Amino acid sequence: MKKSVTITINAEKLAALEMYLGQKNLKLSEELEKFSEHLYQKYVPSNVRDFIGMMSAKKPARKPRNSSPAETGNQSER
């Protein structure tokens, strides 16, 4: 599950940051994702990261839901 984080930044600084990132064909959102991963690697102990990785890999796929109510109704008529 992904969550979003909101930060506050001066509008002029944000505009300048986006302009200079754009000159290097970079996107602010991608750079922030890389930085958040860097923070995660730096501050979360490796055993905790390993545990989270195992739990994420262990989650079963969601069961498919019924396609439509009409199909459900047809099955009950049989």
N, CA, C and O atoms as a CHARMM CRD file, in Angstrom:
* protein
*
  312
    1    1 MET  N      0.83100  -1.16200   0.00000 PROA 1      0.00000
    2    1 MET  CA     0.00000   0.00000   0.00000 PROA 1      0.00000
    3    1 MET  C      0.88700   1.24000   0.00000 PROA 1      0.00000
    4    1 MET  O      1.82900   1.34300   0.78500 PROA 1      0.00000
    5    2 LYS  N      0.58200   2.15800  -0.86900 PROA 2      0.00000
    6    2 LYS  CA     1.33500   3.40200  -0.90400 PROA 2      0.00000
    7    2 LYS  C      0.53400   4.48700  -0.21900 PROA 2      0.00000
    8    2 LYS  O     -0.69600   4.50200  -0.26700 PROA 2      0.00000
    9    3 LYS  N      1.24100   5.37900   0.40600 PROA 3      0.00000
   10    3 LYS  CA     0.63600   6.54300   1.04900 PROA 3      0.00000
   11    3 LYS  C      1.31700   7.77800   0.49900 PROA 3      0.00000
   12    3 LYS  O      2.43800   7.70700  -0.00500 PROA 3      0.00000
   13    4 SER  N      0.65000   8.89500   0.59400 PROA 4      0.00000
   14    4 SER  CA     1.24700  10.13600   0.13000 PROA 4      0.00000
   15    4 SER  C      1.65000  10.98800   1.32000 PROA 4      0.00000
   16    4 SER  O      1.10600  10.85800   2.41700 PROA 4      0.00000
   17    5 VAL  N      2.61400  11.86000   1.07800 PROA 5      0.00000
   18    5 VAL  CA     3.12600  12.77100   2.08600 PROA 5      0.00000
   19    5 VAL  C      3.02900  14.17800   1.49800 PROA 5      0.00000
   20    5 VAL  O      3.33600  14.39300   0.32500 PROA 5      0.00000
   21    6 THR  N      2.60700  15.11500   2.30800 PROA 6      0.00000
   22    6 THR  CA     2.50200  16.49600   1.85900 PROA 6      0.00000
   23    6 THR  C      3.58300  17.32200   2.53200 PROA 6      0.00000
   24    6 THR  O      3.79300  17.22300   3.74100 PROA 6      0.00000
   25    7 ILE  N      4.26900  18.14200   1.73600 PROA 7      0.00000
   26    7 ILE  CA     5.26800  19.05200   2.28800 PROA 7      0.00000
   27    7 ILE  C      4.89300  20.47400   1.90000 PROA 7      0.00000
   28    7 ILE  O      4.13000  20.70000   0.96100 PROA 7      0.00000
   29    8 THR  N      5.43700  21.41400   2.63200 PROA 8      0.00000
   30    8 THR  CA     5.21600  22.82100   2.33200 PROA 8      0.00000
   31    8 THR  C      6.53400  23.40700   1.85400 PROA 8      0.00000
   32    8 THR  O      7.58000  23.19800   2.46800 PROA 8      0.00000
   33    9 ILE  N      6.47200  24.14500   0.74600 PROA 9      0.00000
   34    9 ILE  CA     7.66200  24.76700   0.18300 PROA 9      0.00000
   35    9 ILE  C      7.27200  26.11400  -0.40300 PROA 9      0.00000
   36    9 ILE  O      6.17000  26.28000  -0.92500 PROA 9      0.00000
   37   10 ASN  N      8.16600  27.05200  -0.31500 PROA 10     0.00000
   38   10 ASN  CA     7.95900  28.38000  -0.88000 PROA 10     0.00000
   39   10 ASN  C      7.68600  28.25400  -2.38000 PROA 10     0.00000
   40   10 ASN  O      8.39400  27.52200  -3.07200 PROA 10     0.00000
   41   11 ALA  N      6.67600  28.95000  -2.88900 PROA 11     0.00000
   42   11 ALA  CA     6.26100  28.83200  -4.28800 PROA 11     0.00000
   43   11 ALA  C      7.39500  29.17100  -5.26000 PROA 11     0.00000
   44   11 ALA  O      7.55700  28.50200  -6.28000 PROA 11     0.00000
   45   12 GLU  N      8.17100  30.19700  -4.95000 PROA 12     0.00000
   46   12 GLU  CA     9.27000  30.58900  -5.84400 PROA 12     0.00000
   47   12 GLU  C     10.36000  29.51600  -5.86800 PROA 12     0.00000
   48   12 GLU  O     10.94500  29.23400  -6.91300 PROA 12     0.00000
   49   13 LYS  N     10.62000  28.92600  -4.70800 PROA 13     0.00000
   50   13 LYS  CA    11.62700  27.85500  -4.64300 PROA 13     0.00000
   51   13 LYS  C     11.14900  26.63800  -5.41700 PROA 13     0.00000
   52   13 LYS  O     11.93100  25.99400  -6.11600 PROA 13     0.00000
   53   14 LEU  N      9.87200  26.32600  -5.29300 PROA 14     0.00000
   54   14 LEU  CA     9.32200  25.18400  -6.01900 PROA 14     0.00000
   55   14 LEU  C      9.40600  25.41300  -7.52900 PROA 14     0.00000
   56   14 LEU  O      9.79600  24.51300  -8.27300 PROA 14     0.00000
   57   15 ALA  N      9.04800  26.58900  -7.97000 PROA 15     0.00000
   58   15 ALA  CA     9.10400  26.90700  -9.39900 PROA 15     0.00000
   59   15 ALA  C     10.53800  26.79000  -9.91800 PROA 15     0.00000
   60   15 ALA  O     10.77100  26.23400 -10.99200 PROA 15     0.00000
   61   16 ALA  N     11.49700  27.31800  -9.14900 PROA 16     0.00000
   62   16 ALA  CA    12.90200  27.24000  -9.55600 PROA 16     0.00000
   63   16 ALA  C     13.37800  25.79300  -9.58300 PROA 16     0.00000
   64   16 ALA  O     14.07400  25.37700 -10.50900 PROA 16     0.00000
   65   17 LEU  N     13.00300  25.03600  -8.57400 PROA 17     0.00000
   66   17 LEU  CA    13.39500  23.62500  -8.50100 PROA 17     0.00000
   67   17 LEU  C     12.85800  22.85200  -9.70000 PROA 17     0.00000
   68   17 LEU  O     13.59500  22.10500 -10.34300 PROA 17     0.00000
   69   18 GLU  N     11.57600  23.03200  -9.99900 PROA 18     0.00000
   70   18 GLU  CA    10.97900  22.33400 -11.14100 PROA 18     0.00000
   71   18 GLU  C     11.62000  22.77000 -12.45300 PROA 18     0.00000
   72   18 GLU  O     11.81700  21.94600 -13.34600 PROA 18     0.00000
   73   19 MET  N     11.94900  24.06300 -12.58300 PROA 19     0.00000
   74   19 MET  CA    12.57400  24.55600 -13.81300 PROA 19     0.00000
   75   19 MET  C     13.95300  23.90400 -14.02400 PROA 19     0.00000
   76   19 MET  O     14.24900  23.41900 -15.11600 PROA 19     0.00000
   77   20 TYR  N     14.78300  23.89500 -12.98500 PROA 20     0.00000
   78   20 TYR  CA    16.12400  23.33400 -13.13200 PROA 20     0.00000
   79   20 TYR  C     16.11500  21.81100 -13.24800 PROA 20     0.00000
   80   20 TYR  O     16.95600  21.24000 -13.94200 PROA 20     0.00000
   81   21 LEU  N     15.18100  21.15300 -12.58000 PROA 21     0.00000
   82   21 LEU  CA    15.04800  19.70800 -12.77600 PROA 21     0.00000
   83   21 LEU  C     14.63100  19.42300 -14.21900 PROA 21     0.00000
   84   21 LEU  O     15.13600  18.48900 -14.84100 PROA 21     0.00000
   85   22 GLY  N     13.71200  20.22600 -14.74600 PROA 22     0.00000
   86   22 GLY  CA    13.25300  20.05800 -16.12500 PROA 22     0.00000
   87   22 GLY  C     14.37500  20.20800 -17.12600 PROA 22     0.00000
   88   22 GLY  O     14.38400  19.52400 -18.14900 PROA 22     0.00000
   89   23 GLN  N     15.32700  21.09400 -16.85200 PROA 23     0.00000
   90   23 GLN  CA    16.46800  21.26800 -17.75000 PROA 23     0.00000
   91   23 GLN  C     17.32300  20.00500 -17.81500 PROA 23     0.00000
   92   23 GLN  O     18.02300  19.76700 -18.79900 PROA 23     0.00000
   93   24 LYS  N     17.25800  19.21600 -16.77600 PROA 24     0.00000
   94   24 LYS  CA    18.01500  17.95600 -16.73700 PROA 24     0.00000
   95   24 LYS  C     17.11200  16.76400 -17.04400 PROA 24     0.00000
   96   24 LYS  O     17.50300  15.61700 -16.83000 PROA 24     0.00000
   97   25 ASN  N     15.90300  17.03400 -17.54500 PROA 25     0.00000
   98   25 ASN  CA    14.91800  15.99700 -17.86500 PROA 25     0.00000
   99   25 ASN  C     14.57900  15.11900 -16.66000 PROA 25     0.00000
  100   25 ASN  O     14.42600  13.90300 -16.77500 PROA 25     0.00000
  101   26 LEU  N     14.46600  15.76800 -15.51100 PROA 26     0.00000
  102   26 LEU  CA    14.11000  15.07600 -14.28000 PROA 26     0.00000
  103   26 LEU  C     12.75400  15.57800 -13.80600 PROA 26     0.00000
  104   26 LEU  O     12.34300  16.69500 -14.12200 PROA 26     0.00000
  105   27 LYS  N     12.06500  14.73100 -13.03900 PROA 27     0.00000
  106   27 LYS  CA    10.77000  15.10500 -12.46900 PROA 27     0.00000
  107   27 LYS  C     10.89100  15.15700 -10.96100 PROA 27     0.00000
  108   27 LYS  O     11.53300  14.30700 -10.34500 PROA 27     0.00000
  109   28 LEU  N     10.26600  16.16500 -10.37300 PROA 28     0.00000
  110   28 LEU  CA    10.33300  16.34200  -8.92600 PROA 28     0.00000
  111   28 LEU  C      9.79400  15.11500  -8.19700 PROA 28     0.00000
  112   28 LEU  O     10.39700  14.66100  -7.22500 PROA 28     0.00000
  113   29 SER  N      8.68100  14.58100  -8.64700 PROA 29     0.00000
  114   29 SER  CA     8.09700  13.42200  -7.96000 PROA 29     0.00000
  115   29 SER  C      9.05300  12.22800  -7.95900 PROA 29     0.00000
  116   29 SER  O      9.16000  11.51800  -6.95900 PROA 29     0.00000
  117   30 GLU  N      9.73900  12.00900  -9.06700 PROA 30     0.00000
  118   30 GLU  CA    10.68600  10.88500  -9.13200 PROA 30     0.00000
  119   30 GLU  C     11.88100  11.11900  -8.21600 PROA 30     0.00000
  120   30 GLU  O     12.36500  10.19000  -7.56800 PROA 30     0.00000
  121   31 GLU  N     12.35100  12.35300  -8.16400 PROA 31     0.00000
  122   31 GLU  CA    13.47800  12.67500  -7.28800 PROA 31     0.00000
  123   31 GLU  C     13.08100  12.53400  -5.81800 PROA 31     0.00000
  124   31 GLU  O     13.87300  12.06400  -5.00100 PROA 31     0.00000
  125   32 LEU  N     11.86600  12.93600  -5.48700 PROA 32     0.00000
  126   32 LEU  CA    11.40100  12.78800  -4.10900 PROA 32     0.00000
  127   32 LEU  C     11.24500  11.31000  -3.73700 PROA 32     0.00000
  128   32 LEU  O     11.54100  10.92200  -2.60700 PROA 32     0.00000
  129   33 GLU  N     10.78500  10.49400  -4.67300 PROA 33     0.00000
  130   33 GLU  CA    10.68700   9.05400  -4.40500 PROA 33     0.00000
  131   33 GLU  C     12.06000   8.45200  -4.15400 PROA 33     0.00000
  132   33 GLU  O     12.22600   7.63400  -3.24900 PROA 33     0.00000
  133   34 LYS  N     13.04900   8.85300  -4.95200 PROA 34     0.00000
  134   34 LYS  CA    14.42000   8.36100  -4.74400 PROA 34     0.00000
  135   34 LYS  C     14.94100   8.79500  -3.37600 PROA 34     0.00000
  136   34 LYS  O     15.57000   8.01300  -2.66300 PROA 34     0.00000
  137   35 PHE  N     14.67300  10.04300  -3.02100 PROA 35     0.00000
  138   35 PHE  CA    15.15800  10.55000  -1.74300 PROA 35     0.00000
  139   35 PHE  C     14.47800   9.84800  -0.57800 PROA 35     0.00000
  140   35 PHE  O     15.12400   9.54600   0.42600 PROA 35     0.00000
  141   36 SER  N     13.17700   9.58500  -0.70100 PROA 36     0.00000
  142   36 SER  CA    12.48300   8.88400   0.38000 PROA 36     0.00000
  143   36 SER  C     13.03200   7.47200   0.54000 PROA 36     0.00000
  144   36 SER  O     13.13300   6.97000   1.65900 PROA 36     0.00000
  145   37 GLU  N     13.38600   6.82700  -0.56700 PROA 37     0.00000
  146   37 GLU  CA    14.00100   5.49400  -0.49200 PROA 37     0.00000
  147   37 GLU  C     15.36800   5.57900   0.18600 PROA 37     0.00000
  148   37 GLU  O     15.73400   4.70300   0.96900 PROA 37     0.00000
  149   38 HSD  N     16.12000   6.64000  -0.12100 PROA 38     0.00000
  150   38 HSD  CA    17.41600   6.85900   0.52500 PROA 38     0.00000
  151   38 HSD  C     17.24300   7.01500   2.03800 PROA 38     0.00000
  152   38 HSD  O     17.99200   6.42300   2.81500 PROA 38     0.00000
  153   39 LEU  N     16.25700   7.81200   2.45400 PROA 39     0.00000
  154   39 LEU  CA    15.98900   7.99100   3.88800 PROA 39     0.00000
  155   39 LEU  C     15.59700   6.67000   4.53800 PROA 39     0.00000
  156   39 LEU  O     16.04100   6.36100   5.64400 PROA 39     0.00000
  157   40 TYR  N     14.77200   5.89800   3.85600 PROA 40     0.00000
  158   40 TYR  CA    14.33800   4.59000   4.35600 PROA 40     0.00000
  159   40 TYR  C     15.54200   3.67900   4.57100 PROA 40     0.00000
  160   40 TYR  O     15.66900   3.05300   5.62400 PROA 40     0.00000
  161   41 GLN  N     16.42300   3.60400   3.58200 PROA 41     0.00000
  162   41 GLN  CA    17.61500   2.75800   3.68700 PROA 41     0.00000
  163   41 GLN  C     18.54600   3.23700   4.80100 PROA 41     0.00000
  164   41 GLN  O     19.18600   2.43200   5.47600 PROA 41     0.00000
  165   42 LYS  N     18.61200   4.54400   4.98300 PROA 42     0.00000
  166   42 LYS  CA    19.52400   5.11200   5.96800 PROA 42     0.00000
  167   42 LYS  C     19.03400   4.92300   7.40700 PROA 42     0.00000
  168   42 LYS  O     19.83200   4.62100   8.29400 PROA 42     0.00000
  169   43 TYR  N     17.74400   5.09600   7.64200 PROA 43     0.00000
  170   43 TYR  CA    17.24900   5.13400   9.00900 PROA 43     0.00000
  171   43 TYR  C     16.52000   3.88200   9.49200 PROA 43     0.00000
  172   43 TYR  O     16.46500   3.64400  10.69900 PROA 43     0.00000
  173   44 VAL  N     15.96900   3.08900   8.60700 PROA 44     0.00000
  174   44 VAL  CA    15.25700   1.88700   9.03500 PROA 44     0.00000
  175   44 VAL  C     16.26900   0.74000   9.09600 PROA 44     0.00000
  176   44 VAL  O     16.94500   0.46200   8.10500 PROA 44     0.00000
  177   45 PRO  N     16.37900   0.08100  10.23200 PROA 45     0.00000
  178   45 PRO  CA    17.35000  -1.01900  10.36000 PROA 45     0.00000
  179   45 PRO  C     17.11400  -2.10800   9.30500 PROA 45     0.00000
  180   45 PRO  O     15.98100  -2.35600   8.89300 PROA 45     0.00000
  181   46 SER  N     18.18700  -2.73700   8.88700 PROA 46     0.00000
  182   46 SER  CA    18.09800  -3.73200   7.81100 PROA 46     0.00000
  183   46 SER  C     17.18900  -4.90300   8.18900 PROA 46     0.00000
  184   46 SER  O     16.48700  -5.43300   7.32700 PROA 46     0.00000
  185   47 ASN  N     17.18800  -5.31500   9.45400 PROA 47     0.00000
  186   47 ASN  CA    16.31100  -6.43300   9.83500 PROA 47     0.00000
  187   47 ASN  C     14.83600  -6.04100   9.70600 PROA 47     0.00000
  188   47 ASN  O     14.00000  -6.88100   9.37300 PROA 47     0.00000
  189   48 VAL  N     14.51800  -4.79000   9.96300 PROA 48     0.00000
  190   48 VAL  CA    13.13400  -4.32200   9.80100 PROA 48     0.00000
  191   48 VAL  C     12.79100  -4.24900   8.31600 PROA 48     0.00000
  192   48 VAL  O     11.70000  -4.64900   7.91100 PROA 48     0.00000
  193   49 ARG  N     13.71700  -3.74200   7.50200 PROA 49     0.00000
  194   49 ARG  CA    13.49100  -3.69500   6.04400 PROA 49     0.00000
  195   49 ARG  C     13.28800  -5.10000   5.49300 PROA 49     0.00000
  196   49 ARG  O     12.42900  -5.31500   4.63700 PROA 49     0.00000
  197   50 ASP  N     14.07700  -6.06100   5.98100 PROA 50     0.00000
  198   50 ASP  CA    13.92800  -7.45200   5.54700 PROA 50     0.00000
  199   50 ASP  C     12.55100  -7.99300   5.92500 PROA 50     0.00000
  200   50 ASP  O     11.89700  -8.65600   5.11900 PROA 50     0.00000
  201   51 PHE  N     12.11600  -7.71100   7.14500 PROA 51     0.00000
  202   51 PHE  CA    10.81000  -8.17500   7.60700 PROA 51     0.00000
  203   51 PHE  C      9.70000  -7.57300   6.75000 PROA 51     0.00000
  204   51 PHE  O      8.79100  -8.28700   6.32800 PROA 51     0.00000
  205   52 ILE  N      9.76500  -6.28000   6.49300 PROA 52     0.00000
  206   52 ILE  CA     8.75400  -5.62200   5.66100 PROA 52     0.00000
  207   52 ILE  C      8.76200  -6.21700   4.25700 PROA 52     0.00000
  208   52 ILE  O      7.70400  -6.41400   3.65900 PROA 52     0.00000
  209   53 GLY  N      9.94000  -6.50200   3.73500 PROA 53     0.00000
  210   53 GLY  CA    10.04500  -7.12600   2.40900 PROA 53     0.00000
  211   53 GLY  C      9.41200  -8.50600   2.38000 PROA 53     0.00000
  212   53 GLY  O      8.73400  -8.86100   1.41600 PROA 53     0.00000
  213   54 MET  N      9.63000  -9.28400   3.42900 PROA 54     0.00000
  214   54 MET  CA     9.03500 -10.62100   3.49100 PROA 54     0.00000
  215   54 MET  C      7.51900 -10.53600   3.59900 PROA 54     0.00000
  216   54 MET  O      6.80600 -11.30800   2.95900 PROA 54     0.00000
  217   55 MET  N      7.02500  -9.60700   4.40200 PROA 55     0.00000
  218   55 MET  CA     5.58100  -9.45600   4.57600 PROA 55     0.00000
  219   55 MET  C      4.92500  -8.98800   3.27800 PROA 55     0.00000
  220   55 MET  O      3.82500  -9.42700   2.94000 PROA 55     0.00000
  221   56 SER  N      5.59100  -8.11100   2.56300 PROA 56     0.00000
  222   56 SER  CA     5.04200  -7.62600   1.29400 PROA 56     0.00000
  223   56 SER  C      4.97900  -8.74500   0.25900 PROA 56     0.00000
  224   56 SER  O      4.02200  -8.83400  -0.50900 PROA 56     0.00000
  225   57 ALA  N      5.99800  -9.59400   0.24200 PROA 57     0.00000
  226   57 ALA  CA     6.03600 -10.70400  -0.71400 PROA 57     0.00000
  227   57 ALA  C      5.02900 -11.78700  -0.34400 PROA 57     0.00000
  228   57 ALA  O      4.57800 -12.53400  -1.21200 PROA 57     0.00000
  229   58 LYS  N      4.67700 -11.87900   0.92900 PROA 58     0.00000
  230   58 LYS  CA     3.80500 -12.94000   1.43300 PROA 58     0.00000
  231   58 LYS  C      2.32500 -12.66300   1.19000 PROA 58     0.00000
  232   58 LYS  O      1.51800 -13.59200   1.18800 PROA 58     0.00000
  233   59 LYS  N      1.95300 -11.38600   0.98400 PROA 59     0.00000
  234   59 LYS  CA     0.54300 -11.03500   0.83900 PROA 59     0.00000
  235   59 LYS  C     -0.05000 -11.72300  -0.37700 PROA 59     0.00000
  236   59 LYS  O      0.51100 -11.64200  -1.47000 PROA 59     0.00000
  237   60 PRO  N     -1.18600 -12.40600  -0.19900 PROA 60     0.00000
  238   60 PRO  CA    -1.82300 -13.07700  -1.34400 PROA 60     0.00000
  239   60 PRO  C     -2.47600 -12.05700  -2.27000 PROA 60     0.00000
  240   60 PRO  O     -2.83500 -10.95500  -1.85700 PROA 60     0.00000
  241   61 ALA  N     -2.61800 -12.45200  -3.52200 PROA 61     0.00000
  242   61 ALA  CA    -3.29500 -11.59900  -4.48800 PROA 61     0.00000
  243   61 ALA  C     -4.76300 -11.48700  -4.10700 PROA 61     0.00000
  244   61 ALA  O     -5.33500 -12.40500  -3.52000 PROA 61     0.00000
  245   62 ARG  N     -5.36000 -10.36800  -4.44200 PROA 62     0.00000
  246   62 ARG  CA    -6.78100 -10.18200  -4.14400 PROA 62     0.00000
  247   62 ARG  C     -7.61200 -11.14700  -4.95700 PROA 62     0.00000
  248   62 ARG  O     -7.29100 -11.46100  -6.10300 PROA 62     0.00000
  249   63 LYS  N     -8.68600 -11.61200  -4.34700 PROA 63     0.00000
  250   63 LYS  CA    -9.60100 -12.48900  -5.06100 PROA 63     0.00000
  251   63 LYS  C    -10.40600 -11.64300  -6.03700 PROA 63     0.00000
  252   63 LYS  O    -10.83800 -10.54300  -5.69000 PROA 63     0.00000
  253   64 PRO  N    -10.61200 -12.13400  -7.23700 PROA 64     0.00000
  254   64 PRO  CA   -11.40900 -11.34900  -8.18200 PROA 64     0.00000
  255   64 PRO  C    -12.85100 -11.25200  -7.71400 PROA 64     0.00000
  256   64 PRO  O    -13.42200 -12.20800  -7.18800 PROA 64     0.00000
  257   65 ARG  N    -13.42500 -10.07400  -7.91800 PROA 65     0.00000
  258   65 ARG  CA   -14.81900  -9.87000  -7.54900 PROA 65     0.00000
  259   65 ARG  C    -15.68700 -10.33000  -8.70400 PROA 65     0.00000
  260   65 ARG  O    -15.21500 -10.47500  -9.83200 PROA 65     0.00000
  261   66 ASN  N    -16.96600 -10.55800  -8.41400 PROA 66     0.00000
  262   66 ASN  CA   -17.90200 -10.91800  -9.47500 PROA 66     0.00000
  263   66 ASN  C    -17.92200  -9.80700 -10.51000 PROA 66     0.00000
  264   66 ASN  O    -17.88000  -8.62600 -10.16500 PROA 66     0.00000
  265   67 SER  N    -17.98800 -10.19300 -11.78700 PROA 67     0.00000
  266   67 SER  CA   -17.92300  -9.21800 -12.86100 PROA 67     0.00000
  267   67 SER  C    -19.07900  -8.24000 -12.83100 PROA 67     0.00000
  268   67 SER  O    -18.86600  -7.03000 -12.91300 PROA 67     0.00000
  269   68 SER  N    -20.29600  -8.74100 -12.71400 PROA 68     0.00000
  270   68 SER  CA   -21.44700  -7.85200 -12.69600 PROA 68     0.00000
  271   68 SER  C    -22.59100  -8.50100 -11.94700 PROA 68     0.00000
  272   68 SER  O    -22.64800  -9.72500 -11.83000 PROA 68     0.00000
  273   69 PRO  N    -23.49800  -7.68900 -11.44300 PROA 69     0.00000
  274   69 PRO  CA   -24.64800  -8.26900 -10.72800 PROA 69     0.00000
  275   69 PRO  C    -25.51500  -9.13300 -11.64000 PROA 69     0.00000
  276   69 PRO  O    -26.15300 -10.07700 -11.17500 PROA 69     0.00000
  277   70 ALA  N    -25.54300  -8.81400 -12.94100 PROA 70     0.00000
  278   70 ALA  CA   -26.37100  -9.59800 -13.86600 PROA 70     0.00000
  279   70 ALA  C    -25.88700 -11.04500 -13.92400 PROA 70     0.00000
  280   70 ALA  O    -26.69000 -11.97600 -13.97700 PROA 70     0.00000
  281   71 GLU  N    -24.54800 -11.22400 -13.91400 PROA 71     0.00000
  282   71 GLU  CA   -24.02000 -12.59400 -13.96600 PROA 71     0.00000
  283   71 GLU  C    -24.37900 -13.35400 -12.69800 PROA 71     0.00000
  284   71 GLU  O    -24.66000 -14.55200 -12.75800 PROA 71     0.00000
  285   72 THR  N    -24.37500 -12.68300 -11.55900 PROA 72     0.00000
  286   72 THR  CA   -24.73100 -13.31800 -10.29300 PROA 72     0.00000
  287   72 THR  C    -26.18900 -13.77700 -10.33000 PROA 72     0.00000
  288   72 THR  O    -26.51600 -14.88000  -9.89300 PROA 72     0.00000
  289   73 GLY  N    -27.05200 -12.91800 -10.85600 PROA 73     0.00000
  290   73 GLY  CA   -28.45700 -13.27300 -10.96500 PROA 73     0.00000
  291   73 GLY  C    -28.69400 -14.45200 -11.88600 PROA 73     0.00000
  292   73 GLY  O    -29.55200 -15.29100 -11.61400 PROA 73     0.00000
  293   74 ASN  N    -27.94500 -14.52400 -12.96900 PROA 74     0.00000
  294   74 ASN  CA   -28.09500 -15.64500 -13.90500 PROA 74     0.00000
  295   74 ASN  C    -27.67600 -16.96300 -13.27700 PROA 74     0.00000
  296   74 ASN  O    -28.25800 -18.00900 -13.56400 PROA 74     0.00000
  297   75 GLN  N    -26.65900 -16.91000 -12.41600 PROA 75     0.00000
  298   75 GLN  CA   -26.20100 -18.15100 -11.79700 PROA 75     0.00000
  299   75 GLN  C    -27.22400 -18.68000 -10.80500 PROA 75     0.00000
  300   75 GLN  O    -27.34800 -19.89500 -10.64800 PROA 75     0.00000
  301   76 SER  N    -27.96100 -17.80200 -10.13000 PROA 76     0.00000
  302   76 SER  CA   -28.93000 -18.28200  -9.15100 PROA 76     0.00000
  303   76 SER  C    -30.15400 -18.88400  -9.82300 PROA 76     0.00000
  304   76 SER  O    -30.88400 -19.65300  -9.19900 PROA 76     0.00000
  305   77 GLU  N    -30.39300 -18.54200 -11.10100 PROA 77     0.00000
  306   77 GLU  CA   -31.54300 -19.09800 -11.82900 PROA 77     0.00000
  307   77 GLU  C    -31.31100 -20.53300 -12.26100 PROA 77     0.00000
  308   77 GLU  O    -32.26300 -21.25300 -12.56500 PROA 77     0.00000
  309   78 ARG  N    -30.05700 -20.95500 -12.29000 PROA 78     0.00000
  310   78 ARG  CA   -29.71100 -22.28900 -12.79300 PROA 78     0.00000
  311   78 ARG  C    -30.08000 -23.36600 -11.84500 PROA 78     0.00000
  312   78 ARG  O    -29.85200 -24.54200 -12.12800 PROA 78     0.00000
